[in-house]
Amino acid sequence: MLRITLDMDDVLADTHGKLIDYVLNEFDTHYLYEDFRKTPIKELLHPKQFKKMYTYIHQSGFFKDIPVMEGAQETVQELSQYYEIFVATAALEFPNSFREKYDWLQSNFPDIAWKNIVFCGDKSIISSDFLIDDHVKNMLSFTGKGILYSAPHNMEETAYPRVANWREIREMFLPKE
C-alpha cells in the first residue's frame, strides 16, 4: 500500500488562520483578513509585532484549538481506504506543542493511529511515497514525491506540484466517482 505523509500545520490544521485572528485582534492594523491570506504575515507586520506573534506561538495552549482545514477530515478518511496515512509535524520547533498536537490529532483525526504520527525536526527521515507540506524546506531531502500545499509564504515556489485545498488533494489521489 502506498504511503501519504501529511504535515499538520497549514495542511491539516489552519494554523495560519489562527495567527491571522490573533493579529487582527491584538494589533492595530489596516490590513484585512484577506490581505493575510495573500501575503506572508511577516511581510505585513512591523518586526516588533511579528516578534510578539512568534512569542504567542510558543505559549502553552496555542496548538490545542486550531481549526481543522476545510475538507481535511472527510478526505483523510477516504484516503485511508487506499493509502497508509502518516502525519509528520515539526513539533521540535515548538516544544510546548507535543501534547497539544497529539491531543488535537486524536480529537480531529481519531482514525490515524499513534504509530503513524511522527514528531520530528527533519522530515527527510520519513519513508513515504508522498509528502504534502506547506514548506519547501521539508521536501528538499525527502526521497518521495513532494506536493506543496499552497500558503502565502510559498506562492513564488514553482519546483513542486501544488494543491490549494483538500478538494484538490481528493482529486489528485482518489478515484473518480
CYANA upper distance limits for C-alpha pairs under 8 A (distance plus 0.5 A):
  1 MET  CA     82 TYR  CA      7.86
  1 MET  CA     83 TYR  CA      6.31
  1 MET  CA     84 GLU  CA      6.87
  2 LEU  CA     82 TYR  CA      8.37
  2 LEU  CA     83 TYR  CA      5.77
  2 LEU  CA     84 GLU  CA      6.64
  2 LEU  CA    128 SER  CA      8.09
  2 LEU  CA    129 ASP  CA      6.65
  3 ARG  CA     83 TYR  CA      6.01
  3 ARG  CA     84 GLU  CA      5.13
  3 ARG  CA     85 ILE  CA      6.42
  3 ARG  CA     86 PHE  CA      7.82
  3 ARG  CA    128 SER  CA      5.59
  3 ARG  CA    129 ASP  CA      5.70
  3 ARG  CA    130 PHE  CA      6.95
  4 ILE  CA     83 TYR  CA      7.06
  4 ILE  CA     84 GLU  CA      6.77
  4 ILE  CA     85 ILE  CA      5.68
  4 ILE  CA     86 PHE  CA      6.73
  4 ILE  CA    128 SER  CA      6.65
  4 ILE  CA    129 ASP  CA      6.57
  4 ILE  CA    130 PHE  CA      5.29
  4 ILE  CA    131 LEU  CA      6.54
  4 ILE  CA    132 ILE  CA      8.09
  5 THR  CA     85 ILE  CA      6.45
  5 THR  CA     86 PHE  CA      5.02
  5 THR  CA     87 VAL  CA      5.85
  5 THR  CA     88 ALA  CA      6.96
  5 THR  CA    128 SER  CA      6.88
  5 THR  CA    129 ASP  CA      8.38
  5 THR  CA    130 PHE  CA      6.51
  5 THR  CA    131 LEU  CA      5.28
  5 THR  CA    132 ILE  CA      6.85
  6 LEU  CA     11 VAL  CA      7.56
  6 LEU  CA     12 LEU  CA      7.90
  6 LEU  CA     85 ILE  CA      8.04
  6 LEU  CA     86 PHE  CA      6.64
  6 LEU  CA     87 VAL  CA      5.21
  6 LEU  CA     88 ALA  CA      6.59
  6 LEU  CA    131 LEU  CA      6.45
  6 LEU  CA    132 ILE  CA      5.57
  6 LEU  CA    133 ASP  CA      7.00
  7 ASP  CA     11 VAL  CA      6.21
  7 ASP  CA     12 LEU  CA      7.27
  7 ASP  CA     87 VAL  CA      6.28
  7 ASP  CA     88 ALA  CA      5.76
  7 ASP  CA     89 THR  CA      5.99
  7 ASP  CA    131 LEU  CA      8.06
  7 ASP  CA    132 ILE  CA      6.66
  7 ASP  CA    133 ASP  CA      5.58
  7 ASP  CA    134 ASP  CA      8.08
  8 MET  CA     12 LEU  CA      5.33
  8 MET  CA     13 ALA  CA      6.22
  8 MET  CA     87 VAL  CA      7.11
  8 MET  CA     88 ALA  CA      7.33
  8 MET  CA     89 THR  CA      6.05
  9 ASP  CA     13 ALA  CA      5.53
  9 ASP  CA     14 ASP  CA      7.06
  9 ASP  CA     15 THR  CA      6.02
  9 ASP  CA     16 HIS  CA      8.47
  9 ASP  CA     89 THR  CA      7.82
 10 ASP  CA     14 ASP  CA      5.48
 10 ASP  CA     15 THR  CA      5.91
 10 ASP  CA     16 HIS  CA      6.79
 10 ASP  CA     69 MET  CA      8.19
 10 ASP  CA    133 ASP  CA      8.44
 10 ASP  CA    134 ASP  CA      7.04
 10 ASP  CA    149 TYR  CA      8.34
 10 ASP  CA    151 ALA  CA      8.00
 11 VAL  CA     69 MET  CA      7.41
 11 VAL  CA    132 ILE  CA      7.95
 11 VAL  CA    133 ASP  CA      6.96
 11 VAL  CA    134 ASP  CA      7.28
 11 VAL  CA    149 TYR  CA      7.00
 12 LEU  CA     68 VAL  CA      6.51
 12 LEU  CA     69 MET  CA      5.97
 12 LEU  CA     72 ALA  CA      6.53
 13 ALA  CA     66 ILE  CA      6.65
 13 ALA  CA     67 PRO  CA      6.36
 13 ALA  CA     68 VAL  CA      5.08
 13 ALA  CA     69 MET  CA      5.78
 14 ASP  CA     18 LYS  CA      7.05
 14 ASP  CA     66 ILE  CA      6.74
 14 ASP  CA     67 PRO  CA      5.92
 14 ASP  CA     68 VAL  CA      6.28
 14 ASP  CA     69 MET  CA      5.81
 15 THR  CA     19 LEU  CA      6.84
 15 THR  CA     66 ILE  CA      6.52
 15 THR  CA     67 PRO  CA      7.88
 16 HIS  CA     20 ILE  CA      6.70
 17 GLY  CA     21 ASP  CA      6.80
 17 GLY  CA     67 PRO  CA      8.46
 18 LYS  CA     22 TYR  CA      6.83
 18 LYS  CA     66 ILE  CA      6.82
 18 LYS  CA     67 PRO  CA      7.90
 19 LEU  CA     23 VAL  CA      6.66
 19 LEU  CA     53 MET  CA      8.09
 20 ILE  CA     24 LEU  CA      6.62
 20 ILE  CA     33 TYR  CA      7.16
 20 ILE  CA     36 PHE  CA      7.09
 20 ILE  CA     41 ILE  CA      8.36
 21 ASP  CA     25 ASN  CA      6.62
 21 ASP  CA     33 TYR  CA      8.34
 22 TYR  CA     26 GLU  CA      6.35
 22 TYR  CA     53 MET  CA      8.27
 23 VAL  CA     27 PHE  CA      6.01
 23 VAL  CA     53 MET  CA      7.75
 24 LEU  CA     28 ASP  CA      7.89
 24 LEU  CA     29 THR  CA      7.48
 24 LEU  CA     32 LEU  CA      8.32
 24 LEU  CA     33 TYR  CA      8.07
 27 PHE  CA     49 GLN  CA      7.96
 31 TYR  CA     35 ASP  CA      6.51
 31 TYR  CA     36 PHE  CA      8.02
 32 LEU  CA     36 PHE  CA      7.44
 33 TYR  CA     37 ARG  CA      7.14
 34 GLU  CA     38 LYS  CA      7.02
 35 ASP  CA     39 THR  CA      6.68
 36 PHE  CA     40 PRO  CA      6.90
 36 PHE  CA     41 ILE  CA      6.40
 36 PHE  CA     44 LEU  CA      8.16
 36 PHE  CA    152 PRO  CA      8.17
 37 ARG  CA    151 ALA  CA      8.13
 37 ARG  CA    152 PRO  CA      6.59
 38 LYS  CA    152 PRO  CA      5.80
 39 THR  CA     43 GLU  CA      7.41
 39 THR  CA     44 LEU  CA      7.81
 39 THR  CA    152 PRO  CA      5.57
 39 THR  CA    153 HIS  CA      7.58
 40 PRO  CA     44 LEU  CA      7.43
 40 PRO  CA    152 PRO  CA      5.43
 40 PRO  CA    153 HIS  CA      5.53
 41 ILE  CA     45 LEU  CA      6.73
 41 ILE  CA     50 PHE  CA      8.35
 42 LYS  CA     46 HIS  CA      8.38
 42 LYS  CA     47 PRO  CA      8.22
 42 LYS  CA     50 PHE  CA      6.75
 45 LEU  CA     49 GLN  CA      6.35
 45 LEU  CA     50 PHE  CA      6.27
 46 HIS  CA     50 PHE  CA      6.74
 47 PRO  CA     51 LYS  CA      6.62
 48 LYS  CA     52 LYS  CA      6.80
 49 GLN  CA     53 MET  CA      6.66
 50 PHE  CA     54 TYR  CA      6.58
 51 LYS  CA     55 THR  CA      6.76
 52 LYS  CA     56 TYR  CA      6.88
 53 MET  CA     57 ILE  CA      7.14
 54 TYR  CA     58 HIS  CA      7.30
 55 THR  CA     59 GLN  CA      7.16
 56 TYR  CA     62 PHE  CA      7.71
 57 ILE  CA     62 PHE  CA      6.36
 57 ILE  CA     63 PHE  CA      8.40
 57 ILE  CA     94 PHE  CA      8.27
 58 HIS  CA     62 PHE  CA      7.74
 58 HIS  CA     94 PHE  CA      6.47
 58 HIS  CA     95 PRO  CA      8.34
 58 HIS  CA     96 ASN  CA      7.21
 58 HIS  CA     97 SER  CA      8.44
 59 GLN  CA     96 ASN  CA      7.60
 60 SER  CA     96 ASN  CA      6.27
 60 SER  CA     97 SER  CA      7.85
 61 GLY  CA     65 ASP  CA      8.23
 61 GLY  CA     97 SER  CA      8.48
 61 GLY  CA    100 GLU  CA      7.59
 62 PHE  CA     66 ILE  CA      8.06
 62 PHE  CA     97 SER  CA      8.25
 63 PHE  CA     97 SER  CA      6.62
 63 PHE  CA    100 GLU  CA      6.05
 63 PHE  CA    101 LYS  CA      6.58
 63 PHE  CA    104 TRP  CA      8.10
 64 LYS  CA    100 GLU  CA      5.33
 64 LYS  CA    101 LYS  CA      7.08
 64 LYS  CA    103 ASP  CA      7.75
 64 LYS  CA    104 TRP  CA      6.32
 65 ASP  CA    104 TRP  CA      7.69
 68 VAL  CA     72 ALA  CA      7.44
 68 VAL  CA     73 GLN  CA      8.24
 68 VAL  CA    108 ASN  CA      8.01
 69 MET  CA    166 TRP  CA      8.34
 70 GLU  CA    165 ASN  CA      8.36
 70 GLU  CA    166 TRP  CA      7.55
 71 GLY  CA     75 THR  CA      6.57
 71 GLY  CA    165 ASN  CA      8.49
 71 GLY  CA    166 TRP  CA      5.97
 71 GLY  CA    167 ARG  CA      7.37
 72 ALA  CA     76 VAL  CA      6.40
 72 ALA  CA    166 TRP  CA      6.25
 73 GLN  CA     77 GLN  CA      6.73
 73 GLN  CA    108 ASN  CA      7.73
 73 GLN  CA    109 PHE  CA      7.12
 74 GLU  CA     78 GLU  CA      6.84
 75 THR  CA     79 LEU  CA      6.50
 75 THR  CA    166 TRP  CA      7.31
 75 THR  CA    167 ARG  CA      8.34
 75 THR  CA    169 ILE  CA      8.42
 75 THR  CA    170 ARG  CA      6.66
 76 VAL  CA     80 SER  CA      6.62
 76 VAL  CA     85 ILE  CA      8.31
 77 GLN  CA     81 GLN  CA      7.68
 77 GLN  CA    111 ASP  CA      8.21
 78 GLU  CA     82 TYR  CA      8.06
 78 GLU  CA    174 LEU  CA      8.33
 79 LEU  CA     83 TYR  CA      6.30
 79 LEU  CA     85 ILE  CA      8.08
 79 LEU  CA    170 ARG  CA      8.24
 79 LEU  CA    173 PHE  CA      7.89
 79 LEU  CA    174 LEU  CA      7.30
 80 SER  CA     84 GLU  CA      6.46
 80 SER  CA     85 ILE  CA      6.55
 82 TYR  CA    174 LEU  CA      8.37
 85 ILE  CA    112 ILE  CA      7.57
 85 ILE  CA    116 ASN  CA      7.50
 86 PHE  CA    112 ILE  CA      7.79
 86 PHE  CA    116 ASN  CA      5.22
 86 PHE  CA    117 ILE  CA      6.34
 86 PHE  CA    118 VAL  CA      8.04
 87 VAL  CA    116 ASN  CA      6.86
 87 VAL  CA    117 ILE  CA      5.37
 87 VAL  CA    118 VAL  CA      6.55
 88 ALA  CA    117 ILE  CA      6.57
 88 ALA  CA    118 VAL  CA      5.12
 88 ALA  CA    119 PHE  CA      6.43
 88 ALA  CA    120 CYS  CA      7.39
 88 ALA  CA    123 LYS  CA      7.70
 88 ALA  CA    126 ILE  CA      8.40
 89 THR  CA    118 VAL  CA      6.88
 89 THR  CA    119 PHE  CA      5.73
 89 THR  CA    120 CYS  CA      6.66
 89 THR  CA    121 GLY  CA      8.31
 90 ALA  CA     94 PHE  CA      8.36
 90 ALA  CA    119 PHE  CA      6.40
 90 ALA  CA    120 CYS  CA      5.48
 90 ALA  CA    121 GLY  CA      5.44
 90 ALA  CA    122 ASP  CA      7.94
 90 ALA  CA    123 LYS  CA      8.41
 91 ALA  CA     95 PRO  CA      6.79
 91 ALA  CA     97 SER  CA      6.51
 91 ALA  CA     98 PHE  CA      6.42
 91 ALA  CA    101 LYS  CA      8.37
 91 ALA  CA    119 PHE  CA      6.05
 91 ALA  CA    120 CYS  CA      6.72
 91 ALA  CA    121 GLY  CA      7.50
 92 LEU  CA     98 PHE  CA      8.38
 92 LEU  CA    119 PHE  CA      7.61
 92 LEU  CA    120 CYS  CA      6.65
 92 LEU  CA    121 GLY  CA      6.13
 93 GLU  CA    121 GLY  CA      7.53
 94 PHE  CA     98 PHE  CA      8.29
 96 ASN  CA    100 GLU  CA      8.09
 97 SER  CA    101 LYS  CA      6.16
 98 PHE  CA    102 TYR  CA      6.72
 98 PHE  CA    119 PHE  CA      8.18
 99 ARG  CA    103 ASP  CA      6.50
100 GLU  CA    104 TRP  CA      6.43
101 LYS  CA    105 LEU  CA      6.61
102 TYR  CA    106 GLN  CA      6.71
103 ASP  CA    107 SER  CA      6.55
104 TRP  CA    108 ASN  CA      6.50
104 TRP  CA    109 PHE  CA      8.43
105 LEU  CA    109 PHE  CA      5.63
105 LEU  CA    110 PRO  CA      7.20
105 LEU  CA    112 ILE  CA      8.30
106 GLN  CA    110 PRO  CA      5.03
106 GLN  CA    111 ASP  CA      8.35
106 GLN  CA    112 ILE  CA      8.05
112 ILE  CA    116 ASN  CA      6.95
112 ILE  CA    117 ILE  CA      8.05
113 ALA  CA    117 ILE  CA      7.56
122 ASP  CA    138 ASN  CA      7.47
123 LYS  CA    138 ASN  CA      6.15
123 LYS  CA    139 MET  CA      8.09
123 LYS  CA    141 SER  CA      8.42
123 LYS  CA    142 PHE  CA      7.30
124 SER  CA    138 ASN  CA      7.56
124 SER  CA    139 MET  CA      7.94
124 SER  CA    140 LEU  CA      8.50
124 SER  CA    141 SER  CA      5.75
124 SER  CA    142 PHE  CA      5.10
124 SER  CA    143 THR  CA      7.75
125 ILE  CA    142 PHE  CA      8.13
126 ILE  CA    142 PHE  CA      7.74
127 SER  CA    143 THR  CA      8.07
127 SER  CA    144 GLY  CA      8.05
128 SER  CA    143 THR  CA      8.39
128 SER  CA    144 GLY  CA      6.48
129 ASP  CA    143 THR  CA      8.49
129 ASP  CA    144 GLY  CA      5.18
129 ASP  CA    145 LYS  CA      6.61
130 PHE  CA    144 GLY  CA      5.91
130 PHE  CA    145 LYS  CA      5.29
130 PHE  CA    146 GLY  CA      6.30
130 PHE  CA    147 ILE  CA      7.67
131 LEU  CA    139 MET  CA      7.97
131 LEU  CA    142 PHE  CA      8.44
131 LEU  CA    144 GLY  CA      7.55
131 LEU  CA    145 LYS  CA      6.87
131 LEU  CA    146 GLY  CA      5.40
131 LEU  CA    147 ILE  CA      6.53
132 ILE  CA    146 GLY  CA      6.65
132 ILE  CA    147 ILE  CA      5.30
132 ILE  CA    148 LEU  CA      6.39
132 ILE  CA    149 TYR  CA      6.81
133 ASP  CA    138 ASN  CA      7.75
133 ASP  CA    139 MET  CA      8.30
133 ASP  CA    146 GLY  CA      8.02
133 ASP  CA    147 ILE  CA      7.01
133 ASP  CA    148 LEU  CA      5.88
133 ASP  CA    149 TYR  CA      6.00
134 ASP  CA    148 LEU  CA      5.89
134 ASP  CA    149 TYR  CA      5.15
134 ASP  CA    150 SER  CA      6.72
134 ASP  CA    151 ALA  CA      6.86
134 ASP  CA    154 ASN  CA      7.60
135 HIS  CA    139 MET  CA      7.88
135 HIS  CA    148 LEU  CA      7.70
135 HIS  CA    154 ASN  CA      7.55
136 VAL  CA    140 LEU  CA      6.96
136 VAL  CA    148 LEU  CA      7.63
136 VAL  CA    154 ASN  CA      8.12
136 VAL  CA    157 GLU  CA      8.46
138 ASN  CA    142 PHE  CA      7.41
139 MET  CA    146 GLY  CA      6.15
142 PHE  CA    146 GLY  CA      7.78
146 GLY  CA    160 TYR  CA      7.00
146 GLY  CA    161 PRO  CA      7.88
147 ILE  CA    160 TYR  CA      6.44
147 ILE  CA    161 PRO  CA      5.71
147 ILE  CA    162 ARG  CA      6.07
147 ILE  CA    163 VAL  CA      7.63
148 LEU  CA    160 TYR  CA      6.61
148 LEU  CA    161 PRO  CA      6.62
148 LEU  CA    162 ARG  CA      5.09
148 LEU  CA    163 VAL  CA      6.74
149 TYR  CA    162 ARG  CA      6.34
149 TYR  CA    163 VAL  CA      5.56
149 TYR  CA    164 ALA  CA      6.37
149 TYR  CA    165 ASN  CA      7.78
150 SER  CA    154 ASN  CA      6.98
150 SER  CA    155 MET  CA      7.12
150 SER  CA    162 ARG  CA      7.02
150 SER  CA    163 VAL  CA      6.53
150 SER  CA    164 ALA  CA      5.46
150 SER  CA    165 ASN  CA      8.15
151 ALA  CA    155 MET  CA      6.96
151 ALA  CA    164 ALA  CA      8.46
163 VAL  CA    168 GLU  CA      6.22
163 VAL  CA    169 ILE  CA      6.91
164 ALA  CA    168 GLU  CA      7.07
165 ASN  CA    169 ILE  CA      7.20
166 TRP  CA    170 ARG  CA      6.58
167 ARG  CA    171 GLU  CA      6.77
168 GLU  CA    172 MET  CA      6.58
169 ILE  CA    173 PHE  CA      6.67
170 ARG  CA    174 LEU  CA      5.95
171 GLU  CA    175 PRO  CA      8.08
171 GLU  CA    176 LYS  CA      7.88
